[in-house]
């Protein structure tokens, strides 16, 4: 099963990263899979420069996304 995320997020690279991870086929659509997705997102943006937006992409965004996804399952 695959999926695709559409969003009006002001950071298109974040949505592209989510879709790339989903397309990899390594994500399961359960609590463990959603936590894995968020972990991969943190890693995806960990190596980028330490500006405020990248800190948000590593920390706040995956945390909030993970909480929402897990509560929706």
LODRENBA-953708 format. One record per atom (N, C-alpha, C): residue number from 1; residue in one letter; atom name; x, y, z. Coordinates in nm, 4 decimals, decimal comma, always signed. Layout:
BEGIN
@num NUM; residu a; atome CA; east X; north Y; up Z .
...
//
This chain:
BEGIN
@num 1; residu x; atome N; east +0,0845; north -0,1167; up +0,0000 .
@num 1; residu x; atome CA; east +0,0000; north +0,0000; up +0,0000 .
@num 1; residu x; atome C; east +0,0895; north +0,1236; up +0,0000 .
@num 2; residu x; atome N; east +0,0561; north +0,2197; up -0,0805 .
@num 2; residu x; atome CA; east +0,1297; north +0,3457; up -0,0825 .
@num 2; residu x; atome C; east +0,0331; north +0,4600; up -0,0594 .
@num 3; residu x; atome N; east +0,0860; north +0,5746; up -0,0413 .
@num 3; residu x; atome CA; east +0,0053; north +0,6935; up -0,0210 .
@num 3; residu x; atome C; east +0,0794; north +0,8139; up -0,0720 .
@num 4; residu x; atome N; east +0,0140; north +0,9272; up -0,0651 .
@num 4; residu x; atome CA; east +0,0774; north +1,0522; up -0,1052 .
@num 4; residu x; atome C; east +0,0186; north +1,1637; up -0,0212 .
@num 5; residu x; atome N; east +0,1044; north +1,2558; up +0,0183 .
@num 5; residu x; atome CA; east +0,0636; north +1,3689; up +0,1006 .
@num 5; residu x; atome C; east +0,0556; north +1,4933; up +0,0135 .
@num 6; residu x; atome N; east -0,0534; north +1,5654; up +0,0279 .
@num 6; residu x; atome CA; east -0,0706; north +1,6957; up -0,0368 .
@num 6; residu x; atome C; east -0,0872; north +1,7978; up +0,0745 .
@num 7; residu x; atome N; east -0,0256; north +1,9139; up +0,0584 .
@num 7; residu x; atome CA; east -0,0332; north +2,0150; up +0,1629 .
@num 7; residu x; atome C; east -0,0044; north +2,1529; up +0,1058 .
@num 8; residu x; atome N; east -0,0515; north +2,2530; up +0,1762 .
@num 8; residu x; atome CA; east -0,0160; north +2,3908; up +0,1430 .
@num 8; residu x; atome C; east +0,0952; north +2,4396; up +0,2368 .
@num 9; residu x; atome N; east +0,1692; north +2,3451; up +0,2906 .
@num 9; residu x; atome CA; east +0,2816; north +2,3743; up +0,3800 .
@num 9; residu x; atome C; east +0,3770; north +2,4724; up +0,3129 .
@num 10; residu x; atome N; east +0,4289; north +2,5649; up +0,3892 .
@num 10; residu x; atome CA; east +0,5209; north +2,6651; up +0,3354 .
@num 10; residu x; atome C; east +0,6623; north +2,6110; up +0,3154 .
@num 11; residu x; atome N; east +0,6806; north +2,4825; up +0,3439 .
@num 11; residu x; atome CA; east +0,8110; north +2,4192; up +0,3256 .
@num 11; residu x; atome C; east +0,7905; north +2,2976; up +0,2343 .
@num 12; residu x; atome N; east +0,7840; north +2,3198; up +0,1032 .
@num 12; residu x; atome CA; east +0,7574; north +2,2087; up +0,0110 .
@num 12; residu x; atome C; east +0,8572; north +2,0946; up +0,0225 .
@num 13; residu x; atome N; east +0,9809; north +2,1236; up +0,0579 .
@num 13; residu x; atome CA; east +1,0802; north +2,0169; up +0,0699 .
@num 13; residu x; atome C; east +1,0431; north +1,9177; up +0,1800 .
@num 14; residu x; atome N; east +0,9690; north +1,9634; up +0,2794 .
@num 14; residu x; atome CA; east +0,9249; north +1,8750; up +0,3875 .
@num 14; residu x; atome C; east +0,8208; north +1,7757; up +0,3358 .
@num 15; residu x; atome N; east +0,7258; north +1,8245; up +0,2592 .
@num 15; residu x; atome CA; east +0,6227; north +1,7379; up +0,2015 .
@num 15; residu x; atome C; east +0,6858; north +1,6430; up +0,1005 .
@num 16; residu x; atome N; east +0,7800; north +1,6926; up +0,0226 .
@num 16; residu x; atome CA; east +0,8511; north +1,6062; up -0,0727 .
@num 16; residu x; atome C; east +0,9248; north +1,4953; up +0,0009 .
@num 17; residu x; atome N; east +0,9850; north +1,5264; up +0,1148 .
@num 17; residu x; atome CA; east +1,0553; north +1,4252; up +0,1934 .
@num 17; residu x; atome C; east +0,9579; north +1,3205; up +0,2461 .
@num 18; residu x; atome N; east +0,8425; north +1,3634; up +0,2947 .
@num 18; residu x; atome CA; east +0,7410; north +1,2692; up +0,3422 .
@num 18; residu x; atome C; east +0,7021; north +1,1748; up +0,2290 .
@num 19; residu x; atome N; east +0,6741; north +1,2290; up +0,1116 .
@num 19; residu x; atome CA; east +0,6328; north +1,1456; up -0,0011 .
@num 19; residu x; atome C; east +0,7451; north +1,0521; up -0,0455 .
@num 20; residu x; atome N; east +0,8683; north +1,0970; up -0,0426 .
@num 20; residu x; atome CA; east +0,9824; north +1,0127; up -0,0797 .
@num 20; residu x; atome C; east +0,9946; north +0,8950; up +0,0177 .
@num 21; residu x; atome N; east +0,9765; north +0,9220; up +0,1462 .
@num 21; residu x; atome CA; east +0,9841; north +0,8165; up +0,2475 .
@num 21; residu x; atome C; east +0,8685; north +0,7178; up +0,2283 .
@num 22; residu x; atome N; east +0,7492; north +0,7682; up +0,2047 .
@num 22; residu x; atome CA; east +0,6340; north +0,6811; up +0,1815 .
@num 22; residu x; atome C; east +0,6563; north +0,5948; up +0,0577 .
@num 23; residu x; atome N; east +0,7072; north +0,6568; up -0,0489 .
@num 23; residu x; atome CA; east +0,7301; north +0,5844; up -0,1743 .
@num 23; residu x; atome C; east +0,8386; north +0,4771; up -0,1624 .
@num 24; residu x; atome N; east +0,9230; north +0,4872; up -0,0605 .
@num 24; residu x; atome CA; east +1,0305; north +0,3895; up -0,0442 .
@num 24; residu x; atome C; east +0,9767; north +0,2495; up -0,0140 .
@num 25; residu x; atome N; east +0,8520; north +0,2425; up +0,0311 .
@num 25; residu x; atome CA; east +0,7921; north +0,1132; up +0,0640 .
@num 25; residu x; atome C; east +0,8357; north +0,0589; up +0,1991 .
@num 26; residu x; atome N; east +0,9087; north +0,1376; up +0,2769 .
@num 26; residu x; atome CA; east +0,9589; north +0,0919; up +0,4068 .
@num 26; residu x; atome C; east +0,8684; north +0,1323; up +0,5222 .
@num 27; residu x; atome N; east +0,7604; north +0,2003; up +0,4923 .
@num 27; residu x; atome CA; east +0,6713; north +0,2506; up +0,5971 .
@num 27; residu x; atome C; east +0,5466; north +0,1630; up +0,6048 .
@num 28; residu x; atome N; east +0,5125; north +0,1221; up +0,7261 .
@num 28; residu x; atome CA; east +0,3873; north +0,0509; up +0,7490 .
@num 28; residu x; atome C; east +0,2858; north +0,1516; up +0,8018 .
@num 29; residu x; atome N; east +0,1617; north +0,1255; up +0,7760 .
@num 29; residu x; atome CA; east +0,0556; north +0,2176; up +0,8162 .
@num 29; residu x; atome C; east -0,0025; north +0,1748; up +0,9501 .
@num 30; residu x; atome N; east +0,0851; north +0,1795; up +1,0510 .
@num 30; residu x; atome CA; east +0,0483; north +0,1513; up +1,1890 .
@num 30; residu x; atome C; east +0,1305; north +0,2443; up +1,2781 .
@num 31; residu x; atome N; east +0,1150; north +0,2317; up +1,4088 .
@num 31; residu x; atome CA; east +0,1841; north +0,3220; up +1,5009 .
@num 31; residu x; atome C; east +0,3356; north +0,3153; up +1,4807 .
@num 32; residu x; atome N; east +0,3911; north +0,1953; up +1,4710 .
@num 32; residu x; atome CA; east +0,5354; north +0,1804; up +1,4526 .
@num 32; residu x; atome C; east +0,5807; north +0,2452; up +1,3217 .
@num 33; residu x; atome N; east +0,5025; north +0,2285; up +1,2164 .
@num 33; residu x; atome CA; east +0,5374; north +0,2868; up +1,0874 .
@num 33; residu x; atome C; east +0,5351; north +0,4385; up +1,0890 .
@num 34; residu x; atome N; east +0,4391; north +0,4962; up +1,1583 .
@num 34; residu x; atome CA; east +0,4309; north +0,6421; up +1,1650 .
@num 34; residu x; atome C; east +0,5462; north +0,6985; up +1,2481 .
@num 35; residu x; atome N; east +0,5839; north +0,6265; up +1,3536 .
@num 35; residu x; atome CA; east +0,7001; north +0,6695; up +1,4313 .
@num 35; residu x; atome C; east +0,8268; north +0,6584; up +1,3473 .
@num 36; residu x; atome N; east +0,8353; north +0,5543; up +1,2649 .
@num 36; residu x; atome CA; east +0,9486; north +0,5366; up +1,1744 .
@num 36; residu x; atome C; east +0,9542; north +0,6510; up +1,0734 .
@num 37; residu x; atome N; east +0,8400; north +0,6879; up +1,0174 .
@num 37; residu x; atome CA; east +0,8327; north +0,7999; up +0,9230 .
@num 37; residu x; atome C; east +0,8887; north +0,9263; up +0,9876 .
@num 38; residu x; atome N; east +0,8450; north +0,9568; up +1,1084 .
@num 38; residu x; atome CA; east +0,8904; north +1,0783; up +1,1767 .
@num 38; residu x; atome C; east +1,0384; north +1,0718; up +1,2105 .
@num 39; residu x; atome N; east +1,0865; north +0,9553; up +1,2462 .
@num 39; residu x; atome CA; east +1,2290; north +0,9379; up +1,2727 .
@num 39; residu x; atome C; east +1,3107; north +0,9636; up +1,1466 .
@num 40; residu x; atome N; east +1,2637; north +0,9127; up +1,0342 .
@num 40; residu x; atome CA; east +1,3332; north +0,9357; up +0,9078 .
@num 40; residu x; atome C; east +1,3309; north +1,0831; up +0,8691 .
@num 41; residu x; atome N; east +1,2213; north +1,1514; up +0,8994 .
@num 41; residu x; atome CA; east +1,2143; north +1,2952; up +0,8715 .
@num 41; residu x; atome C; east +1,3174; north +1,3716; up +0,9543 .
@num 42; residu x; atome N; east +1,3306; north +1,3345; up +1,0823 .
@num 42; residu x; atome CA; east +1,4318; north +1,3999; up +1,1668 .
@num 42; residu x; atome C; east +1,5702; north +1,3806; up +1,1060 .
@num 43; residu x; atome N; east +1,5980; north +1,2593; up +1,0631 .
@num 43; residu x; atome CA; east +1,7288; north +1,2292; up +1,0041 .
@num 43; residu x; atome C; east +1,7493; north +1,3036; up +0,8731 .
@num 44; residu x; atome N; east +1,6439; north +1,3126; up +0,7933 .
@num 44; residu x; atome CA; east +1,6514; north +1,3786; up +0,6627 .
@num 44; residu x; atome C; east +1,6997; north +1,5235; up +0,6763 .
@num 45; residu x; atome N; east +1,6555; north +1,5911; up +0,7804 .
@num 45; residu x; atome CA; east +1,6880; north +1,7326; up +0,7965 .
@num 45; residu x; atome C; east +1,7977; north +1,7572; up +0,9008 .
@num 46; residu x; atome N; east +1,8528; north +1,6522; up +0,9583 .
@num 46; residu x; atome CA; east +1,9548; north +1,6666; up +1,0628 .
@num 46; residu x; atome C; east +2,0857; north +1,7227; up +1,0095 .
@num 47; residu x; atome N; east +2,1200; north +1,6901; up +0,8860 .
@num 47; residu x; atome CA; east +2,2486; north +1,7314; up +0,8318 .
@num 47; residu x; atome C; east +2,2468; north +1,8698; up +0,7693 .
@num 48; residu x; atome N; east +2,1327; north +1,9315; up +0,7639 .
@num 48; residu x; atome CA; east +2,1235; north +2,0632; up +0,7025 .
@num 48; residu x; atome C; east +2,1677; north +2,1698; up +0,8023 .
@num 49; residu x; atome N; east +2,1952; north +2,2874; up +0,7518 .
@num 49; residu x; atome CA; east +2,2466; north +2,3946; up +0,8361 .
@num 49; residu x; atome C; east +2,1560; north +2,4198; up +0,9560 .
@num 50; residu x; atome N; east +2,2152; north +2,4645; up +1,0614 .
@num 50; residu x; atome CA; east +2,1438; north +2,4804; up +1,1884 .
@num 50; residu x; atome C; east +2,0722; north +2,6143; up +1,1958 .
@num 51; residu x; atome N; east +1,9810; north +2,6379; up +1,1035 .
@num 51; residu x; atome CA; east +1,9008; north +2,7591; up +1,1156 .
@num 51; residu x; atome C; east +1,7689; north +2,7260; up +1,1840 .
@num 52; residu x; atome N; east +1,6907; north +2,8260; up +1,2137 .
@num 52; residu x; atome CA; east +1,5676; north +2,8064; up +1,2909 .
@num 52; residu x; atome C; east +1,4695; north +2,7132; up +1,2201 .
@num 53; residu x; atome N; east +1,4523; north +2,7275; up +1,0877 .
@num 53; residu x; atome CA; east +1,3567; north +2,6439; up +1,0168 .
@num 53; residu x; atome C; east +1,3996; north +2,4978; up +1,0187 .
@num 54; residu x; atome N; east +1,5269; north +2,4703; up +0,9969 .
@num 54; residu x; atome CA; east +1,5719; north +2,3318; up +0,9987 .
@num 54; residu x; atome C; east +1,5590; north +2,2715; up +1,1380 .
@num 55; residu x; atome N; east +1,5779; north +2,3518; up +1,2414 .
@num 55; residu x; atome CA; east +1,5570; north +2,3035; up +1,3775 .
@num 55; residu x; atome C; east +1,4105; north +2,2654; up +1,3962 .
@num 56; residu x; atome N; east +1,3206; north +2,3431; up +1,3400 .
@num 56; residu x; atome CA; east +1,1774; north +2,3125; up +1,3462 .
@num 56; residu x; atome C; east +1,1470; north +2,1854; up +1,2671 .
@num 57; residu x; atome N; east +1,2087; north +2,1703; up +1,1507 .
@num 57; residu x; atome CA; east +1,1852; north +2,0518; up +1,0675 .
@num 57; residu x; atome C; east +1,2374; north +1,9256; up +1,1348 .
@num 58; residu x; atome N; east +1,3420; north +1,9377; up +1,2146 .
@num 58; residu x; atome CA; east +1,3971; north +1,8225; up +1,2868 .
@num 58; residu x; atome C; east +1,3191; north +1,7923; up +1,4130 .
@num 59; residu x; atome N; east +1,2697; north +1,8949; up +1,4794 .
@num 59; residu x; atome CA; east +1,2118; north +1,8777; up +1,6122 .
@num 59; residu x; atome C; east +1,0609; north +1,8892; up +1,6174 .
@num 60; residu x; atome N; east +1,0113; north +2,0096; up +1,6050 .
@num 60; residu x; atome CA; east +0,8694; north +2,0368; up +1,6265 .
@num 60; residu x; atome C; east +0,7811; north +1,9681; up +1,5233 .
@num 61; residu x; atome N; east +0,8140; north +1,9792; up +1,3963 .
@num 61; residu x; atome CA; east +0,7276; north +1,9217; up +1,2929 .
@num 61; residu x; atome C; east +0,7121; north +1,7708; up +1,3061 .
@num 62; residu x; atome N; east +0,8220; north +1,6935; up +1,3143 .
@num 62; residu x; atome CA; east +0,8032; north +1,5482; up +1,3253 .
@num 62; residu x; atome C; east +0,7311; north +1,5083; up +1,4535 .
@num 63; residu x; atome N; east +0,7584; north +1,5795; up +1,5617 .
@num 63; residu x; atome CA; east +0,6929; north +1,5479; up +1,6889 .
@num 63; residu x; atome C; east +0,5419; north +1,5688; up +1,6782 .
@num 64; residu x; atome N; east +0,5010; north +1,6833; up +1,6264 .
@num 64; residu x; atome CA; east +0,3581; north +1,7123; up +1,6137 .
@num 64; residu x; atome C; east +0,2917; north +1,6212; up +1,5101 .
@num 65; residu x; atome N; east +0,3591; north +1,5969; up +1,3992 .
@num 65; residu x; atome CA; east +0,3060; north +1,5081; up +1,2973 .
@num 65; residu x; atome C; east +0,2877; north +1,3676; up +1,3537 .
@num 66; residu x; atome N; east +0,3883; north +1,3198; up +1,4268 .
@num 66; residu x; atome CA; east +0,3805; north +1,1868; up +1,4861 .
@num 66; residu x; atome C; east +0,2654; north +1,1745; up +1,5844 .
@num 67; residu x; atome N; east +0,2475; north +1,2747; up +1,6687 .
@num 67; residu x; atome CA; east +0,1368; north +1,2722; up +1,7650 .
@num 67; residu x; atome C; east +0,0024; north +1,2682; up +1,6937 .
@num 68; residu x; atome N; east -0,0110; north +1,3485; up +1,5892 .
@num 68; residu x; atome CA; east -0,1370; north +1,3524; up +1,5137 .
@num 68; residu x; atome C; east -0,1617; north +1,2196; up +1,4431 .
@num 69; residu x; atome N; east -0,0603; north +1,1666; up +1,3767 .
@num 69; residu x; atome CA; east -0,0778; north +1,0401; up +1,3039 .
@num 69; residu x; atome C; east -0,1113; north +0,9257; up +1,3989 .
@num 70; residu x; atome N; east -0,0397; north +0,9149; up +1,5082 .
@num 70; residu x; atome CA; east -0,0629; north +0,8061; up +1,6025 .
@num 70; residu x; atome C; east -0,2028; north +0,8175; up +1,6646 .
@num 71; residu x; atome N; east -0,2458; north +0,9385; up +1,6956 .
@num 71; residu x; atome CA; east -0,3800; north +0,9547; up +1,7532 .
@num 71; residu x; atome C; east -0,4907; north +0,9290; up +1,6525 .
@num 72; residu x; atome N; east -0,4559; north +0,9351; up +1,5239 .
@num 72; residu x; atome CA; east -0,5560; north +0,9141; up +1,4182 .
@num 72; residu x; atome C; east -0,5695; north +0,7671; up +1,3788 .
@num 73; residu x; atome N; east -0,4772; north +0,6850; up +1,4237 .
@num 73; residu x; atome CA; east -0,4800; north +0,5424; up +1,3853 .
@num 73; residu x; atome C; east -0,5822; north +0,4694; up +1,4687 .
//
